[in-house]
Amino acid sequence: MDPKCQDKRSLHYAGEDRVYLLVKNRYTNEWEFPITKLYIGQSFFRAKYNLFTNLTENKWRIKFFGSSPLLHTLREFTPIEKEDKLNTDLKGVRTYWFGAHHWRGIPEMVISDTQDNQDSDYIDWSWVPKRQLNEYFSKEYYDVFIDVCKTR
């Protein structure tokens, strides 16, 4: 780890602390933890694996903290989500949060900086220590996650 690294896209940033991968949502322009849809009949493991593979093209590996989620949240659909035909007869979104450690490989993300590339739901990413999460999240989002995040 390089203690002088100022590149927030580098895993070396804030090397004295545990860092969290945050992504900037293309549609809301807000920072969040990476999320994906879980389809009927799909396991948590498969959903987590697919999300990670899509973000990284499987160029590096992580190890999840077991099979149970650390936290889950409930929210109503946004107006845009309500218009999606796949959400007809559904009431909202339940999000399960899983933690993971970097295991091996050089962390490379497949996220475009430009609005032109529509392959990803995200336009930016950052490795952020717990002490800086409040700089990225809204107060409501921060309050939900801060207690399950660890400093080291």
C-alpha positions as a printed NumPy array, in Angstrom:
array([[  0.   ,   0.   ,   0.   ],
       [  1.137,   3.513,  -0.788],
       [  0.238,   5.882,   2.091],
       [  0.698,   8.906,  -0.186],
       [ -1.663,   7.683,  -2.918],
       [ -4.324,  10.301,  -3.687],
       [ -6.018,   8.402,  -6.531],
       [ -9.451,   7.414,  -5.211],
       [ -9.759,   4.874,  -8.017],
       [ -6.749,   3.009,  -6.654],
       [ -7.094,   0.288,  -4.052],
       [ -3.992,   1.865,  -2.475],
       [ -5.982,   4.995,  -1.569],
       [ -6.37 ,   5.25 ,   2.228],
       [ -4.231,   2.155,   2.689],
       [ -4.439,   2.353,   6.486],
       [ -8.213,   1.792,   6.401],
       [-10.668,  -0.663,   4.928],
       [-12.075,   0.898,   1.773],
       [-15.456,   0.388,   0.141],
       [-16.207,   0.293,  -3.564],
       [-18.7  ,   3.013,  -4.438],
       [-20.147,   3.63 ,  -7.87 ],
       [-21.857,   6.685,  -9.325],
       [-25.281,   5.846, -10.729],
       [-25.677,   6.925, -14.369],
       [-29.366,   7.789, -13.923],
       [-29.463,   9.474, -10.496],
       [-25.903,  10.848, -10.518],
       [-25.598,   9.722,  -6.88 ],
       [-22.934,   7.575,  -5.249],
       [-24.014,   4.168,  -3.985],
       [-22.802,   0.659,  -3.361],
       [-23.001,  -1.497,  -6.518],
       [-26.416,  -3.105,  -6.959],
       [-28.033,  -5.605,  -9.3  ],
       [-31.392,  -7.246,  -9.825],
       [-32.214, -10.635,  -8.348],
       [-34.508, -12.614, -10.602],
       [-37.021, -15.234,  -9.482],
       [-35.213, -18.538,  -9.061],
       [-31.771, -16.92 ,  -8.995],
       [-29.566, -17.474,  -5.936],
       [-27.86 , -14.694,  -3.993],
       [-24.539, -16.251,  -4.982],
       [-25.331, -16.092,  -8.704],
       [-26.578, -12.492,  -8.458],
       [-23.438, -11.396,  -6.561],
       [-21.189, -13.233,  -8.988],
       [-22.92 , -11.726, -12.044],
       [-22.727,  -8.19 , -10.631],
       [-19.036,  -8.524,  -9.91 ],
       [-18.324, -10.108, -13.298],
       [-20.145,  -7.265, -15.082],
       [-18.203,  -4.603, -13.182],
       [-14.781,  -6.205, -13.589],
       [-14.967,  -8.609, -16.547],
       [-13.646, -11.142, -14.01 ],
       [-10.11 ,  -9.684, -14.173],
       [ -9.679,  -9.87 , -10.406],
       [-11.196, -11.797,  -7.534],
       [-13.017, -11.084,  -4.311],
       [-14.123, -13.274,  -1.438],
       [-17.533, -12.642,   0.132],
       [-17.989, -12.608,   3.931],
       [-20.126, -15.747,   3.895],
       [-23.486, -16.334,   2.274],
       [-25.786, -14.196,   4.447],
       [-26.389, -10.503,   3.797],
       [-25.013,  -8.032,   6.344],
       [-27.995,  -5.714,   5.913],
       [-31.12 ,  -5.262,   3.861],
       [-33.157,  -2.171,   3.033],
       [-36.639,  -1.501,   1.686],
       [-37.747,   1.411,  -0.471],
       [-40.536,   2.395,  -2.831],
       [-39.946,   2.58 ,  -6.572],
       [-38.712,   5.823,  -8.072],
       [-41.014,   7.371, -10.711],
       [-38.765,   5.985, -13.474],
       [-38.828,   2.487, -11.945],
       [-42.636,   2.594, -11.73 ],
       [-42.794,   3.047, -15.521],
       [-40.797,  -0.16 , -16.142],
       [-43.148,  -2.945, -17.301],
       [-41.1  ,  -5.499, -15.347],
       [-42.159,  -3.755, -12.135],
       [-45.895,  -4.029, -12.762],
       [-47.653,  -5.406,  -9.67 ],
       [-44.522,  -4.966,  -7.559],
       [-44.439,  -2.533,  -4.637],
       [-40.809,  -1.547,  -4.254],
       [-37.22 ,  -2.6  ,  -3.914],
       [-35.566,  -4.747,  -1.268],
       [-31.78 ,  -4.468,  -1.353],
       [-29.462,  -6.983,   0.303],
       [-25.973,  -5.792,   1.149],
       [-23.065,  -8.259,   1.114],
       [-19.491,  -7.506,   2.1  ],
       [-16.402,  -8.836,   0.344],
       [-12.611,  -8.656,   0.494],
       [-10.247,  -8.148,  -2.417],
       [ -8.659, -11.551,  -2.875],
       [ -6.274, -11.381,  -5.816],
       [ -5.577,  -9.572,  -9.043],
       [ -5.204,  -5.933,  -9.986],
       [ -8.539,  -4.166,  -9.484],
       [ -9.768,  -2.892, -12.829],
       [-13.316,  -1.689, -13.332],
       [-15.38 ,  -1.796, -16.516],
       [-17.136,   1.512, -15.954],
       [-17.191,   4.286, -18.525],
       [-16.508,   7.912, -17.634],
       [-18.691,   9.107, -20.494],
       [-22.457,   9.328, -20.767],
       [-22.126,   7.98 , -24.327],
       [-21.33 ,   4.433, -23.214],
       [-24.607,   2.884, -22.06 ],
       [-23.134,  -0.56 , -21.283],
       [-23.   ,   0.162, -17.552],
       [-25.452,   1.632, -15.054],
       [-22.48 ,   3.486, -13.57 ],
       [-20.286,   6.343, -14.756],
       [-17.626,   6.47 , -12.062],
       [-16.191,   4.532,  -9.129],
       [-14.117,   5.229,  -6.064],
       [-12.526,   3.32 ,  -3.168],
       [-13.682,   5.16 ,  -0.05 ],
       [-12.797,   4.64 ,   3.636],
       [-15.567,   4.748,   6.235],
       [-14.43 ,   8.169,   7.481],
       [-15.228,   9.695,   4.059],
       [-18.541,   7.983,   3.262],
       [-20.456,  11.073,   4.426],
       [-18.806,  13.026,   1.58 ],
       [-20.379,  10.693,  -1.   ],
       [-23.767,   9.679,   0.402],
       [-26.928,  11.547,   1.22 ],
       [-27.627,  11.683,   4.96 ],
       [-30.38 ,   9.075,   4.622],
       [-28.199,   6.617,   2.699],
       [-25.271,   7.225,   5.053],
       [-27.398,   6.575,   8.152],
       [-28.524,   3.2  ,   6.78 ],
       [-25.05 ,   1.843,   6.072],
       [-22.615,   3.513,   8.467],
       [-23.148,   1.11 ,  11.368],
       [-22.314,  -2.022,   9.334],
       [-19.179,  -0.517,   7.8  ],
       [-15.925,  -1.174,   9.599],
       [-12.915,   1.13 ,   9.799],
       [-10.247,  -1.597,   9.688]])
